[in-house]
Amino acid sequence: MSSQSVIEKNGMQDSEEETNLIVDNWVRSLSINRGWIYDFNKIIARFVSFANVFLFLFCEYNICTQTKYFKQLKVYKECRYGVISTGFSPDGSKIVASVGSSVYIWDIIESLHIVKILRGHSKLVFNAEFSPDGNTIISCSDDKTIRLWNANSGEEIKKLEGHTRIVTRAQFSPNGQTILSGSWDKTIRLWDVQSGQQTKKIEGHSDFINDVQFSPDGQRVVSSSYDRTIGIWDMKTGERIHRLVGHSDYVIRTTFSPNGLFVVSCSNDNTIRIWDILTGKTVQTLQGHSNWARDGHFSLDGQTVISCSRDKTIRWWDVKTGQEIQRLEGHTNSIARISFSPDGNSIVSASADQTVRLWG
């Protein structure tokens, strides 16, 4: 045998011995550490169990966005007609709704039933809401009038007349001293609460006005119209600050953000838009509804928006990403209006299915 062959053979033997030694040591190590591996497996099992709990909590309460996930709590079925508007009292204990030519009030703390019905309008009531102090209810109607009611007794206090077409929205200013109204006569009007007299008439829209609202500080007014535009107005001068254009169909509802710097709008083009009122530009477009978007509101922290639609759903959106967070279903017909409770923990909705629903 050549010396080269001997070297190769010895090399192979050495390699085999080294391999056997490595395998033997690995097996011994494995035997020694089996207990540690078993303990490690238990740690992993505990981690997986915790992860499941975390996922459950995440589903119930969105930890990342701190957004509460809502579910249906109550259904008020005593309405004889479709419900057009609804909202909470300032203390969150009552709900007011416009139903046919009447205004319904529920005490959601003490009773599941209607506690008062306000009658006086001769035609459909388009909106009803409480004053900032909760003592008065304001309503507006197809009968062209705005009426003030004592929230406790249900008696009519005042009737404001001047609009020549349907009054689609009437609202108290944040200090409760002024009334703002919008109408299909294409005008926005301001009224003195004490005297009931009109103090200002603002014109500028070229078609029906669907909605008007004060900014949180009461210095500005936002309006939405069938002319597909949104107006931002200076309340003192009556001058238009911005004309927001972008929706491709009627703009139905507009609402200020809590800080007054943004506006959310809802349109028959099925979209919700968020606007910067300083620049007049769209900063976010929320898409997902399969039919007309009827109403929208910012959450108290301004980080999310809720909307309702003719598609029978209520949807919750992340303002920054524009993504849908949650969808609430239950209504069997178009949802006309939604509103947050004062503490932001509940939502009330009004629908053509003749129900008012409470979510929380």
C-alpha positions in Angstrom: 0.0 0.0 0.0 1.4 3.3 -0.9 2.1 6.0 1.7 -0.5 8.2 0.1 -3.2 5.5 0.5 -2.3 5.0 4.2 -2.6 8.7 4.8 -6.0 8.9 3.1 -7.2 5.8 5.1 -6.0 7.2 8.4 -7.6 10.6 7.5 -10.9 8.9 6.9 -10.7 7.0 10.2 -9.8 10.2 12.0 -12.9 11.9 10.4 -15.2 9.1 11.4 -13.9 9.2 15.0 -14.3 12.9 15.2 -17.9 12.6 13.8 -18.8 9.9 16.3 -17.3 12.0 19.1 -19.4 15.0 18.1 -22.6 13.0 17.8 -21.9 11.3 21.2 -21.4 14.6 22.9 -24.5 16.1 21.3 -26.6 13.2 22.5 -25.2 13.6 26.0 -25.9 17.3 25.9 -29.4 16.7 24.7 -30.0 14.3 27.6 -28.7 16.7 30.1 -30.8 19.6 28.8 -34.1 17.8 28.3 -35.3 19.2 31.5 -34.4 22.7 30.5 -36.2 22.2 27.2 -39.3 21.0 29.0 -39.2 24.1 31.2 -38.7 26.2 28.0 -41.7 24.6 26.5 -43.8 25.5 29.5 -42.6 29.1 29.2 -43.7 29.1 25.5 -47.1 27.7 26.5 -47.6 30.4 29.0 -46.6 33.0 26.4 -49.1 31.6 23.9 -51.8 31.6 26.6 -51.0 35.3 27.3 -51.1 36.1 23.6 -54.6 34.6 23.3 -55.7 36.8 26.2 -54.1 39.8 24.6 -55.9 39.1 21.3 -59.2 38.8 23.1 -58.6 42.2 24.8 -57.6 43.6 21.5 -60.8 42.5 19.9 -62.9 43.9 22.7 -61.0 47.1 23.1 -58.5 48.4 20.4 -55.4 48.9 22.6 -53.4 50.5 19.7 -55.9 53.1 18.9 -57.7 53.3 22.3 -61.0 52.9 20.5 -63.9 51.3 22.3 -65.7 48.7 20.4 -69.4 49.2 20.5 -72.4 46.8 20.5 -76.2 47.4 20.5 -77.6 48.0 23.9 -81.3 49.0 23.4 -83.8 49.3 20.7 -86.6 51.9 21.0 -89.5 50.7 18.8 -92.3 53.1 19.8 -92.0 55.3 16.7 -94.9 55.4 14.3 -92.8 56.8 11.5 -89.3 56.8 10.3 -86.9 58.7 12.6 -85.0 61.6 11.0 -82.9 62.9 13.8 -81.8 62.0 17.3 -79.4 63.2 20.0 -78.5 63.2 23.7 -79.3 65.7 26.4 -76.2 67.5 27.8 -76.1 65.2 30.9 -76.6 62.1 28.8 -79.7 61.0 30.6 -82.3 61.6 27.8 -82.6 61.1 24.1 -84.6 63.4 21.8 -85.8 62.4 18.3 -87.8 63.8 15.5 -90.6 61.4 14.4 -93.1 62.5 11.9 -94.5 65.9 12.9 -93.6 65.3 16.6 -90.6 65.3 18.9 -90.1 62.2 21.2 -88.2 62.2 24.4 -86.9 59.1 26.2 -85.3 58.9 29.7 -82.7 56.3 29.1 -81.8 56.0 32.8 -85.2 55.6 34.3 -87.3 54.1 31.5 -87.3 52.2 28.3 -90.4 54.0 27.1 -91.2 57.5 25.8 -91.6 60.0 28.6 -92.8 62.9 26.5 -94.1 63.7 23.0 -94.0 67.3 21.8 -96.8 68.2 19.3 -97.3 71.5 17.5 -95.6 71.3 14.1 -98.0 70.7 11.2 -95.5 68.9 9.0 -92.4 66.7 9.2 -89.9 67.6 11.8 -86.4 67.5 10.3 -84.3 68.1 13.5 -84.7 68.3 17.3 -82.0 68.8 19.9 -81.4 70.1 23.4 -80.1 73.5 24.4 -76.6 73.6 26.1 -78.2 73.8 29.6 -80.7 71.0 28.8 -83.7 73.0 29.7 -85.0 73.7 26.2 -85.5 71.7 23.0 -85.3 73.3 19.6 -87.0 71.8 16.6 -87.4 72.7 12.9 -89.8 71.5 10.3 -91.2 71.3 6.8 -93.9 73.8 8.1 -91.1 76.5 7.8 -91.0 77.2 11.5 -88.5 76.8 14.3 -90.0 76.0 17.8 -88.6 76.2 21.3 -90.0 73.8 23.9 -89.7 73.5 27.7 -87.8 70.2 28.0 -89.4 69.4 31.4 -93.1 70.3 30.8 -93.1 69.8 27.0 -94.9 73.2 26.5 -94.1 75.3 23.5 -92.2 78.5 24.4 -91.6 80.3 21.1 -92.2 79.9 17.4 -89.7 81.5 15.0 -90.9 82.4 11.5 -89.1 83.8 8.5 -87.8 80.9 6.3 -89.8 80.4 3.2 -89.0 76.7 2.6 -88.3 73.6 4.7 -86.1 74.4 7.7 -83.6 71.5 7.7 -81.5 72.3 10.8 -81.8 74.6 13.8 -79.2 74.7 16.6 -78.3 76.7 19.7 -74.9 78.5 19.9 -72.5 77.1 22.5 -73.5 79.9 24.9 -77.2 79.3 24.3 -77.9 82.9 23.3 -78.2 82.5 19.6 -80.0 80.2 17.2 -78.6 79.1 13.9 -80.9 77.7 11.1 -80.5 76.5 7.5 -83.2 76.0 5.0 -84.2 74.9 1.5 -84.8 78.6 0.8 -80.9 78.7 0.4 -80.4 81.0 3.4 -78.6 80.7 6.8 -80.2 82.7 9.5 -79.3 83.8 13.1 -81.9 84.5 15.8 -81.8 86.0 19.2 -83.1 83.4 21.7 -84.7 85.9 24.1 -86.6 88.0 21.6 -87.1 85.4 18.9 -86.1 88.0 16.4 -83.9 87.3 13.3 -80.5 89.1 13.6 -78.7 88.0 10.5 -79.5 86.5 7.1 -76.6 84.9 5.1 -76.8 83.9 1.5 -74.3 82.3 -0.8 -75.3 78.7 -1.6 -76.9 78.2 -5.0 -79.1 75.3 -3.9 -80.9 73.8 -0.9 -79.1 74.0 2.4 -79.1 70.6 4.2 -77.2 71.3 7.4 -75.6 74.1 9.4 -73.6 74.0 12.6 -71.7 76.3 15.0 -68.0 75.7 15.6 -67.1 74.8 19.3 -66.2 78.4 20.1 -69.3 79.8 18.3 -67.3 82.0 16.0 -67.8 80.1 12.8 -70.6 78.3 11.0 -70.3 75.4 8.6 -73.0 74.7 6.0 -73.7 71.9 3.5 -75.8 72.1 0.4 -77.3 70.4 -2.6 -74.9 72.6 -4.7 -72.2 70.0 -3.6 -70.2 72.6 -1.6 -69.5 73.3 2.0 -69.4 76.9 3.3 -67.3 78.1 6.3 -68.7 81.4 7.5 -67.7 84.1 10.0 -70.6 84.4 12.4 -70.1 88.1 13.2 -69.7 89.4 9.7 -71.7 86.8 7.8 -68.8 86.6 5.3 -67.8 83.3 3.8 -64.2 82.3 4.8 -63.9 79.2 2.6 -65.9 77.4 0.0 -65.0 73.7 0.1 -65.3 71.8 -3.1 -64.7 68.1 -3.7 -67.8 66.0 -3.3 -69.4 64.8 -6.6 -73.0 64.8 -5.2 -75.2 66.5 -2.6 -73.5 67.3 0.7 -75.9 66.2 3.4 -74.2 66.8 6.7 -71.2 68.7 8.1 -69.7 68.7 11.6 -66.8 70.4 13.3 -64.0 68.6 15.1 -63.7 69.2 18.9 -60.8 71.6 18.3 -62.7 73.5 15.6 -59.9 73.1 13.1 -61.4 70.4 10.9 -64.8 69.5 9.4 -66.2 66.1 8.5 -68.7 66.0 5.6 -71.1 63.3 4.3 -72.4 63.1 0.8 -74.6 61.2 -1.6 -71.4 60.3 -3.4 -71.1 57.6 -0.6 -68.0 59.2 0.9 -67.0 61.1 4.0 -64.4 63.8 3.8 -62.3 65.5 6.4 -61.3 69.1 5.6 -58.7 71.5 7.1 -60.7 74.7 7.5 -57.6 76.8 7.6 -56.4 75.7 4.1 -59.8 74.6 2.7 -58.2 71.3 1.6 -59.4 67.7 1.9 -57.0 65.8 4.3 -58.8 62.5 4.2 -61.4 60.7 2.2 -63.2 57.8 3.9 -64.6 55.2 1.5 -66.5 52.1 2.2 -70.2 52.8 2.4 -72.2 51.3 -0.4 -74.9 54.0 -0.4 -75.4 57.6 0.6 -73.4 58.8 3.7 -76.0 60.5 5.9 -74.2 61.7 9.0 -70.7 61.8 10.5 -69.1 63.0 13.8 -65.6 63.2 15.3 -65.0 61.3 18.6 -64.2 63.5 21.6 -60.4 63.1 21.1 -60.7 63.9 17.3 -58.8 60.7 16.4 -61.8 58.8 14.9 -65.0 59.5 13.0 -68.3 57.7 13.1 -70.7 57.7 10.1 -74.0 56.3 9.1 -75.5 55.5 5.7 -78.4 54.5 3.6 -76.6 51.1 3.5 -78.0 50.5 7.0 -74.6 50.5 8.7 -72.7 52.6 11.2 -69.0 52.7 10.6 -66.0 53.8 12.7 -62.9 55.2 11.0 -59.4 56.0 11.9 -58.8 59.7 10.9 -55.0 59.3 10.3 -55.1 56.1 8.1 -58.6 56.4 6.7 -59.2 52.8 7.6 -62.5 51.4 8.8 -62.1 50.2 12.4 -65.6 48.8 13.2 -68.9 48.3 11.6 -72.3 48.3 13.5 -75.2 46.5 12.0 -78.8 46.0 13.2 -80.9 48.7 11.5 -83.1 47.3 8.7 -83.4 50.5 6.8 -81.5 53.7 6.0 -79.9 55.4 9.0 -80.5 59.1 9.0 -78.6 60.4 12.0 -76.1 59.4 14.7 -74.8 61.2 17.8 -72.3 60.7 20.5 -73.2 60.9 24.2 -71.5 63.7 26.1 -68.9 61.4 27.6 -68.3 59.6 24.2 -69.2 56.2 25.6 -72.5 55.7 23.8 -74.0 56.3 20.4 -77.6 56.9 19.4 -78.9 56.3 15.9 -82.1 57.2 14.1 -83.5 55.2 11.2 -86.2 54.9 8.6 -86.9 51.4 10.2 -88.9 53.4 12.8 -86.4 52.7 15.6 -83.9 54.6 17.7 -81.0 52.4 18.9 -78.5 52.9 21.7 -75.0 51.5 21.3 -72.2 51.3 23.8 
